[in-house]
Amino acid sequence: MWAYIFTFLSMLVTDIVYTQLLKSVQNDKPFAASIWASMITFLGGVAIINYTNDNKMIIPAVLGAFVGTYIGMRYHIGDKIESKGLQ
């Protein structure tokens, strides 16, 4: 059970970090983008190791990716709203 939760959380964090990578690339911040990319490789590797040992682990990995991207986008959208004074 813990492996499923760990895989879910790994992918959730990976996709949040991926959103931050895209934001850094868009803002022309190469050092920050490099750090985010390194984190993605590490976290993605951890998740892949988990679900190659048990094929059912792909389910929490996919769910974690969905939730992580959603959270990352909501956070990014919130940054845009605050910076434009629209809140």
C-alpha positions as CSV (number, residue, x, y, z in Angstrom):
1,M,0.0,0.0,0.0
2,W,2.8,2.4,0.9
3,A,4.4,1.8,-2.5
4,Y,1.2,3.0,-4.3
5,I,1.0,6.1,-2.2
6,F,4.7,6.8,-2.7
7,T,4.3,6.4,-6.5
8,F,1.3,8.7,-6.5
9,L,3.2,11.3,-4.6
10,S,6.3,11.0,-6.7
11,M,4.3,11.7,-9.9
12,L,2.3,14.4,-8.2
13,V,5.5,16.3,-7.2
14,T,7.1,15.5,-10.6
15,D,4.3,17.2,-12.5
16,I,4.3,20.2,-10.1
17,V,8.0,20.5,-10.7
18,Y,7.5,20.1,-14.5
19,T,5.1,23.1,-14.5
20,Q,7.8,25.1,-12.7
21,L,10.3,24.0,-15.3
22,L,8.1,25.3,-18.1
23,K,7.6,28.6,-16.2
24,S,11.4,29.0,-15.9
25,V,12.0,28.3,-19.6
26,Q,9.3,30.8,-20.5
27,N,10.9,33.4,-18.3
28,D,14.4,32.8,-19.8
29,K,15.9,31.5,-16.5
30,P,18.4,28.8,-17.6
31,F,19.8,28.0,-14.1
32,A,16.4,27.6,-12.5
33,A,15.2,25.5,-15.5
34,S,18.3,23.2,-15.1
35,I,17.5,22.6,-11.4
36,W,13.9,21.8,-12.2
37,A,14.9,19.5,-15.0
38,S,17.3,17.6,-12.7
39,M,14.5,17.2,-10.1
40,I,12.1,15.9,-12.8
41,T,14.7,13.2,-13.8
42,F,15.2,12.1,-10.2
43,L,11.5,12.0,-9.3
44,G,10.5,10.4,-12.6
45,G,13.2,7.7,-12.1
46,V,11.9,6.9,-8.7
47,A,8.3,6.5,-10.0
48,I,9.5,4.4,-12.9
49,I,11.4,2.0,-10.7
50,N,8.3,1.5,-8.6
51,Y,5.9,0.7,-11.5
52,T,8.3,-1.4,-13.4
53,N,8.3,-3.8,-10.5
54,D,4.5,-3.9,-10.3
55,N,2.5,-3.0,-13.4
56,K,-0.5,-1.9,-11.3
57,M,1.6,1.0,-10.0
58,I,0.9,2.8,-13.3
59,I,-2.6,3.7,-11.9
60,P,-1.3,5.8,-9.0
61,A,1.4,7.2,-11.3
62,V,-1.1,8.4,-13.8
63,L,-3.4,9.8,-11.1
64,G,-0.4,11.5,-9.5
65,A,0.5,13.1,-12.8
66,F,-3.0,14.4,-13.3
67,V,-3.3,15.9,-9.8
68,G,0.3,17.3,-10.0
69,T,-0.3,19.0,-13.3
70,Y,-3.6,20.4,-12.0
71,I,-2.0,21.8,-8.8
72,G,0.9,23.2,-10.8
73,M,-1.3,25.0,-13.2
74,R,-3.6,26.4,-10.5
75,Y,-0.5,27.7,-8.7
76,H,0.8,29.2,-12.0
77,I,-2.5,30.8,-12.8
78,G,-2.7,32.2,-9.3
79,D,0.7,33.9,-9.9
80,K,-0.6,35.5,-13.0
81,I,-3.7,36.8,-11.3
82,E,-1.7,38.3,-8.4
83,S,0.9,39.9,-10.6
84,K,-1.8,41.7,-12.6
85,G,-3.7,42.8,-9.5
86,L,-6.9,41.0,-10.6
87,Q,-7.6,39.3,-7.3
